[in-house]
């Protein structure tokens, strides 16, 4: 038997006799993506329209063959499934469950009772007919090997019903459902939702596609019922009567890409996109990414057991996203300037086929040397960022500190520098604490609000002599990475901590800027000054200037609103909180000889 899986197509009501049409549509789409012609593969497409009309002889419903797992085994199976599902989602696009069409469930429920949909009604309500259909399909399948299941309309219901009943030696390499009504409560055949409350151990992944005009899908997917799988929306612009057709779905490039990946793996076109890179130096953003990934890798090596497994899985997705973001950034800048910048080899070597869960993920190499004064801002913001965002794993600060010490040792800065990074952060936090707890804010959590200030003030100069900067750089980078996530947080922080002037002060004083964002900026500015002092480095006068100018702007705004607003108004409370934070920051700088013109202690 071939090592490649067979394709099982399960048709819906009325399209069981359109064998050539769906095959032709899918075959053309696959070859257009660089995959082999579908005709060269074994295809199993059982005809069971007659079996849906009535049963000939009494047969038993096939047994559920997937075994109940222990709690630990269930957790491990779910984690493995989510890792594979994340890889597929990375390849195809983000989950889009849809919002549903008002009255859509009622329309579908009524339609099932109509004569032309009698076959669907029979499968859902007649146990003998259901048993006959499932046994007919199972008789066509091999006992061992792998199968890719594509289910259309009622065929998607049959597919979900079939998976837990497959032979023990037959694994599902991937399942694609199209035009599915499974989100409708009327299709919960024999408590299927309860049976599939966890992903079956024999299922690698499951993606459902819904076409916007499709009346059966009713403008939603099925992840509301099976939250462990992924829904993707397509819009073929077809008429309502055509939108539900199997051929319409299977001619779509993204649907074909999912099926092609399940059957063949990565296409030749995709493999060609992973190159060795160019022999060119990294720019400031690429350097930031490399250092952040190395920091995350050093942390991973300090963890053990389940926590290390989860951290490694998160890092795998973050690294793939960072490299993909670098390519997108270069594309954006290339379209604007007419010249696309290639990936430096130091970055390109970290690329891998994330859509293949078994693909080896290259490990980040030790970071290159950076002068102490040039490393202040980069390491200050790195210590305050979640380097595996959007994932969150609680790890004690002492482990992060040890990872930072190893990172700074690799960079030729010494382990004490890494210890001082965390000591400065803690001191800054305590200085701003007052009577209220001020957390070491994670930049990625501040999101678009802080990013907008970064864009408004413009500029990114994390290392002297980088030769890059300005609003254009941060704009293209944030467009590629987004304001959230690990890189979005680092880019935002890097911009806010390396630019000055009244623009930043005005942005921080603005009512649209939350006290949390201002606190994050002040805390990081203060931490960078403390780190410079601990390392005996020259102070940056911009820190004092930014705090002083921000205080002026915030007080002006407070005075403007205080004249007529209620004393208890939320806006005045936020402004008072901002003023208190700035006052504490300025007081610390003054008390410790860090204001301009003072001698460092």
N, C-alpha and C positions, 0 to 999 in steps of 0.2 A: 504493500500500500504506500502511496506517496506520502512524504512528510508534510506536504501542504494540505490545509484543511479542505473539506468539501463545502460547497455552498448549498444551503437548504433554503429554498424560497417558499414561504407559506402565504398563499394568496387570500384575498378577502372575498367578500360576496360579489359575484359577477365578473371577477377578473381571472378566474381559474382557467379560462380558455384563451387567454391572451399571452401564451407562453413566449412567442417570438417577439411580441411588442416590448415587454419588460426587459427581456434579454438584450434586445437590440439597443434600447435606451441606456442600460447599464454598461454594456460592452463598449459603446462609443465613448461614454464618459470616462471609463477606466483607461482606455487607450489614450485619450486626450491628456490624461494625467501622467502618462509614461508607464502605466502598468501593462502587463501582458493582456492579450485578447481573452475575453471571458470564455470563448469557445474552446480554449485549450484546457480549461479546468472542468472537473467533474461537477455537475450541477444536478441537484435533486429537487424536483419541483412536483410533489405529489398532487394528484388531482382528487379532490375529495368533495366537490360540489354535490355529487350524487349522494354521498354519505351524510351530508348535512340535511338532506330532505327526509330521510327516514332510515331506520336500521333494519338489516336483513336477518341477522341472527344475534342472539344475546351474547355480549362479550363483557368481560370485567374491565373496569377502569384501571389503567396501568398504575402500578404502585409508585409512590414517591420513593426514589432511590437515594436521594441526598440524605445523608445521616445528620441527626442533631449533633451539634458540636458543644463542647464544654465552654464555659465562660471565657477561659483564656484562649481556646481555639477560635471561638467566635470573634474575639477582639483581634487576633492575629489575621484571621481571614478578612475581616472588615478593613484592616489597615492595608493589607496587600491589595485588596480590591480598590480602595481609595487611591493608592499610589498609581495603579494602572489607569484608573479613571481620570486622575489628574493629568497623566501623560496624554491621554486621548483628548481631553479638554484643551490642553495646551496646543495640540496639533490642529484641532478643528475650530475652536472658538469657545467663548464663555457661555456658561449655562444660561438659558433664557426660558424659564418655565411658562411665560405668557401670563396674561391676566384673565383669560377666559372671555367668551362672548356672552353678554347678558341673555339669559334664556336658552343658551346653547345646550345645556344638559336636557332640558325639556324637549327641545327639538329632536335630539338624538334618541331620547327615550321613546318618543312618539313614533319616530321613523322605524325603530326596531319592531314595532307592532304591525307595520304595514306589510302587505303580501310580498312586495319585492325584497324585503329584508327578513323573510321568514327563516332563511338559513341561519342568520345570526341569532334569532330568537330561539331556534331549536338547539343550537350549541349551548346557549346560556341556561336553558331550562330543561333540556331532555338529557338525563344522565347517560342513557344508552347511546344516543347519537354522539354525544361528546366522547364516550369511550371508544366508539367505532372509529371516529376521526383520528384520535390520538394513536390507537393501535395501527391504523393504516399508515400513518406517518412513521411510526417507530419501525415498522416492517421494512421500510425503504432505507433505513439508516444503518451504517456500519456499527459494530459492537464496540470497536476501539478506534482511537484516533482523535481527530479534531474536526469540529464543524463550525461554520459561520452561519448564523441564522439571520435571515431577513424576513420580517413579518409585516405585511401590509393590511391595515384596517382590521377586520376580524382575525386575519392571520397574526397580528401582533398579540391578540388575546390568546390565541392558540399557542404562540411561541412562549409566552410567559407561563402558560399552563404546562407546556411540554418540558421546559428546562429541568425542573426538579424530578422528572420521570425518565430522563435519559439513561442509557446503559452506564454503568459505573466506569467503564473504560473509555467513554466518549466525553471529551472536554469541549466546551464552547469557547472558541478562540475570540469571539466577539459577537454581539447581537445588536442588530440595527432594526428598529421598528419605525414605520412611517405611516402617517395618517391614522394614528392610534386613538381609539375611544376609551382606553383603559382608565383615564381619569374620571370617567362617568361611573357613578355608583352602581348603575345597572349592569356593568360588565365585571363586577367583582364575583366571578364565577367560583362557586364552592369555596368562598372565603380566601380567594387567591392573595389578597393583600396581607392576610395573616400568615399564609404560607411563605410569602416573600418579604417578610418584615426585615430580613437580613439578606444580603446577596448570597445566592447559592455558591457553594465551594467550587462547583464545576464551571462557573461563569467568569470569564476573564474581565469583560466589561460590557456595558449596555448603553447605547446612545439612542435616543428617540428624536426624530425630526418631525416638526409640525409646520405645515405650509399655511401662511397667514390667511389665504382665502378659503382654506379647506373647511367645509361645514362640519365634518365628522370630528376633526381635531378641536373645533370650536375655539380657536385662537389660544390654545394652551397645550402644554406637554403633559407628561405623566409623572414628573418628579414630585408633584404634590402628594402622590400616592406611594411612590417608591423613592424616597428622598436620597437614596444612595446612588442613583443613576443620574445621567445628565440629559437635559433637553436642549435642543438647538432649533432655532427658527430659520426657515428659509422663506423666500417670497418669490415664487416663480412668475408672478404677474398673470397667472392663468385665470380663466373664468372660473366661477364657482363650480360649474359642472365638470371642469377639467382638473381643478386644483387637487382633488382627492385621488386621481388616477395614479396607479403604481408607476407607470411609465413617466409621468410628470415628476414625481419625486426622484426616481432613479436616474433621470437625466441631469439632475443638479450636481454640480462639481463637488460640493462639500459632502453630500450623501455618498457619492461614488468614492470620494477619498476615504471615508470611514470604512466602506466595504472593502476597498482595495487594500487598505492597511491591514485589516483583519485577515485577508486572503494571502497577501504577498509581503507585508511589512512595508518599509520605506521604499518609495519609488525612486527611480534613478535620478529624477529631477531633484528630489529632496536631498539625496545623498551628495549630489554635486554641490549643494550649497554649503557644505561643511568643508572649508578649505584650511590651509595652513597659515593663512594670513600673510602680511607684508612685513618686510624688515624695516619698520619705521618706529620712531619713539611713540610712547603712549602720551595722550594729552591729559589734562588735569582731571577730567571726568573718568577716563579709563583708569588712571592711577588710583583714584578714589575707590572705584569698583574692585580693583585687584586687591587693595589693602583690606577692604571690607570682607571680601570673600576669604582671604587668608586668615583674618581674625576669626571668622566663623569656623573655618576648618580647624584652627587651633583649639577652639572651644569644643568642637565635636570630639576631638581626641581626648578630652578630659572627662567625658561622660561615659557612662556604662549602662549596659542592659537596655531596658525598654526606652529609657530617656535618650540614649545615644541613637537607637534605631529611629525614633521619631524625629530627632534633630537632624539626622542624616537625610531622612526623607524630605524634610522641609528644605534643607540646604540644597538638595538636588534640584528641587523646583525653582528655588531662588536663583541658583547659578544659571540655569537654563533661561530664566526670564531676563536676567541681567545681560547675557550675551545677545539674546534676541533684541533687547532694548537698544543695545549698542548698534546693531545693524539698522534698526528703525531710525535711530538718531542720525546715522550717516546718510540714510536715504532722504530724510527730511532736509538736512543741510545740503545734500547734493541737488535736490530739486530747487532749492532757493538760490544756490550759487553756481549751479551748472557743472559742478565737479564733485563726484562722490568720493569720500575718503574711505579707503579700505580699512580693515581691522588689523591692528598690529599683531604680530605673531604671539606676543605675550597674552593677548586677549583671545585670539582665535584658537589657541591651543586648549582653551577651557570649554570649547563647544563640543556638544555630543548630541546624539539623537534622543532627545528626551521622550519622544513618543514611544520609544522602545524601552520598557521597564528593565530589560536586561542589559542595556547599553552601559558600558563603563563610563563613569563620570570622572574626567581628569581632575586631579587634585591641584589646588592653587599652590604655586611655588612661594618660597620665602620672599618677602618684600625687599625691594631695593633700598639702598641707603638714602636717608633724607636728613638734611641738616636739622638741628634741634629747633631753631626758630621757625623753620618751614613746616615742622610737624605739629606745632602747637594746635592750630585750628582743626586740622584733619583728625588728630587723635582725640581732641576734646569732643567733637561732634560724634565720632565713632563710638566713644564710650557712652554716649547718651542715646544711641540708636539701637533699635532691635534689628540685628543684621539678618534675621530670618523672617522679617515681616513679609506677608501678612500673617504668618504663623506665630503663635505665642506659646512659649514653653518657659515655665518658671525655673530659673537657675540662680543659685546663690551668687551674690556679688563677688565673693572671694574667688569663685571659679573664673568669673569674667576678668577679675583683676590679674589672676595668674596668667590667663591667656593674653592679656594686654602686655604683661611683663615679657612674655616670650616673644610677642610681636615686636616690641621695641628693641629687644635684644637682637633679633634678626635684622632689624633696620640699622643696626650700629649705634643705637641710642642708649643702650644699657637697660638693665631691668629696672633700675631705680626710676627711670623716666616713666615707665609704664605704671609703677606704683604711684608716682606723683600725679599722673593723669587722674587716677581715681581719688587720691587724697584731695586734689584741687576741687574735684566735682563735689565731694562730700563737704568740704569747707564752704563752697559757694552755696550749697543747699542749706547748711546750717545758718549762714549769714542772712539768707532771705527768709528763714523759717519764721521768726517772730513768735507769735502765739498760735500760728496756724501751720499745719504740716504742708510743706511744698515738696512735691515729688520730683524726682529727676525725670522730667518730661521726655517722652520718646517723640522725636521729631515727626516720624511717619504718622503718628496719631493726630497731629495737628492738621494734616490734610491740606485741602485747597486754600483755606484762609491764609495760612502762613506762606504758601506758595505764591499767592497773589501779591503779597508784600514783596517777596523776593523778586518777582517779575517787575513790579513797579519801581523798585530801587535799582534793579539791574546789577549784574556783575558777579563774577565768580573767580576768585584768585586764591586758591588754597595753597599754592606754592609759589614762591617768588620765582620769576623767570619762566613761568609756565607759558607765557606768550599767548594765552587765551583768556578771554573774559568778556564781560558785557552781557546785556540783556539777551542778545541773540543766542548766546551759548546756553544760558539757562532755559530760554524759551524752547529751543529745539530739544533739549534734554528732557525737560518736564513733559513735553508733548509725547516723547517716546516712552518714558517710564511712568508718567502719571504722578500726581502729587502724593499719593499714598505709597505703600510699599517701602522696601529698604532704600532703594536708590532715590526715590522721591523725597524721603526724609533727609537723606544726606545732602542732596542737591539744595533743598530748601535751607537747611541749616548752614551749609557752606556759603550760600549767597547772603544770608542775613548776618553772618558773622564776619564777612570780609568786605562789606561795603559800609559806608558811613554817610554823613551829611544829613541835611534836614529832611531829605526824602524818606529815610528810614525812620527818623523820629516822628514825622508826620503820620507815616503808616502805622506805627505802633500806637500812637495816640488816637487813631481813628476809632469811632464807635464800632466799626466793623471788625476790629481786631479784638479778640477775646483776651481777658486777663491771663489765661493760660499761655497764649502765644507770647505775650509780652514777658511773662515770667520765664519762659523757655529761653528767650533771647537774652534777657538780663543775666540769668543763671549761667548760661554758656559764656557770655562775655566776661562775667566775673571769674568763672573757672579758668578761662584762658589767661587772664591776668595773674591769677594765683599760681598757675602752672609756670608761667614765665618767671615769677618771683622765686619759686622753689628751685628752678633750674638756673637761676642767675642770669636770665636773658633780659635784653632790653625791653622795656614796656612799650606797648602800642598805645600812643596817646588818643587814638580814635575811640577807645573803650570809654574813657571819661567823657569825651565830647558827645558820644551817642547817648549816654545816660543823662547828661546835663540837658542836651537839646530835647530829649524825649520828655524829661520832667517839665520843661517849659511848655511844650505842646499839650501835654496831658492836663496841666494846671489851667491853661487857657480854655481848653474844652470844658473842664469842670466849672470854671467861673461862668462860662457862657450858658451852661445848662442850669447851674445852681440858682440863678436869679429867679426863674419862674417854675422850675420843676419841684415836685414833692421831694421832701428830704429822703423819703424811703424808696424813691424810684430806682428800679434796677440799673438804669444807666449811670446814675450818680454813685451807686454802690460799686459798680465795676470800675469807674474812674478812681474812686478812693482806694480800691484795691491795687490799681496800677500805681498810684502815687506812693503808697506804702512800700511796694516792691522796689521802686526806683530809689526811694529814700534810704532803704536798707542797703542797697547796692552801693550808693554813693558814700554812705557812712562807713561801710567796710573799706572802700578804697582809701578814704581819708584817714581812717584809723590805722591803716597798715602801710601808709606811705606810698600809695599807688596812684595818687592824683598827680597831674602834670606839675613838674618842677620840684617834686619831693624826692628825696633820696630813698632808694629801696632799702628795706630792712633785711 
